């Protein structure tokens, strides 16, 4: 199996400039893979998948009643980002997170950005992610979004865009770490030949970010990971991160508010908890303040949070910046708060609540991707190009009924990376989700999750919709990682 | 450590041990039947009686035939103490504490679960003798892997207590089976058949060879009961299990050995003292079955005290400190 017949045309190909001409950063890789004896690569691919199954790197799909765990399909051909490109992404993401964080602090206080007419009041007030219960709140250090996973894509010319920002409880980072572990077993020689930034230090950085939230006077702050429980699709990741950081993994029922503190029930009585990395959605956190039916939450926790006696990451309320309508205003936020031009751009976005945009969307459904403002994971989405006329009619009706709930974007020709298909390579579309930590400083973890649409021609990379993943290699270049 | 986690590892071990012991019960009866002159139904009823779930069985199945009893104790998903239910519960407990136990332990529970699951799908078509053998081995593998791959920390000791408590309780029930089998046939006492039955009993606790090795070769009911209840070296005897439990309990609480602070320590300490100083003659005088009953009541009290002391944290701010 080699690249001599690989056809990179039609889209931006991450590996090849044109047929037979690899980009400089992957030249060594192409040469090495071309030298493999026939069948070798497929064998390594199978071995890699077997390791993932054995390690139980599995996920569950909500809509499937069987509730069987599956591994996420993994392709051993990595995505490679050269040092220069990465430095650019890093600058762009830092700028974006800084602006988003300032936006959150502003929106829950004076709302200057609204008063100055940059973002309409309606957009904020109607956002499901906006929590009036957080109005007036200042989290420790003024940091709201401690962990963000922004989805990036490249167009047919290779330009990078931010597709969405995930500021609530972004998942997937455990795959980044496990994929790398498997890849090191799969291609040990390549790791020696190339200078690839390691990923193993993520749990360390995450712990540092969380410890940063505890009051300075505490010698040994107690950090925990809060999970909705074993039936959550990302449970593996929750337990993985807790294990890697060496902290307790707790469920809501393990925590209780006593004497004005959040405490966990241990075999030696109650123990105070100082920082919670919560993987439970905002509105499930506290049945006294939000969803009264929530069994996942801890009654009274918000009151403790207000008094600064427990820290939450991410802060409740970050969902407002995650809203796909608010997303459209991020470039304006950057200009407004930082007085700078955005380094990383947005994908052009039509907001259906605006009359002219809505007109345009309804008339061009075939060319557009329509998304619900508050859904994630590829749910509530219409791919205009491939949808049936009935599906389009359905969405058209929904858009007219609830215009605020929908945005539309042009169908992007996502970039492609060679992927093993049977006994040869074919280009498959990818996106990239880097993880950004906001502790004392903003840290962009080198690499991130490359998701790949395994179905031929498909643009949907979500795990729940037939996507797979690849390892992401950021080359160190001049800098050291 | 978290109460929920302690509770889960305790039950993980109890369920695995329970599955193993059910396999022992059924397996030994299957073998015993082959040696008996007339294979009567009476041989199967005691198995259900000692589980304490006879009423439930009668309601669901009616007469205790071999097929029905095996189905109930082994493959019945709706009976919470069947082997298949035990493995389901063990796996769910293991899953919720995957970051606490070693990945090797998780893998063992997982493959144990699939072993039982597959057999349950085939029903009694499977080679039952082989299946019960596999269940016993899988349980031993789990215990071995836990011993060799997990730090012997607080969580490990909670697991030990769970396993040993379950084992001690089931040993009393194995002895009790014989009591029921014997009851209707006093005339058989001392016959070959009687000896075969007592041998079967020892075998179901993997105790036959070790019993023989003590040097006193005769198989007498008195000595068999003594061996299974009061032997200080045999790992399935009630005294041995209770002492090991006590060792783990004191490692958890950190209490000095000649003292007690919690109800758990007191109940278990008193039980150990009783078993250490009672003689088999005293037990038989008061009635073997009554003594076994009394042990089972004590085990229930112990389980309840463990739950209240370690797993269900008292939220009253004044008294919530345990140590």
Interface residues (C-beta under 8 A of the other chain):
Chain A: X54 X55 X56 X229 X230 X236 X239 X240 X242 X243 X248 X249 X250 X251 X253 X254 X256 X258 X259 X264 X265 X266 X267 X268 X269 X270
Chain B: X1 X2 X3 X4 X5 X6 X92 X95 X96 X98 X99 X103 X106 X107 X110 X154 X158 X252 X310 X311 X313 X314 X315 X317 X320 X321 X322 X323
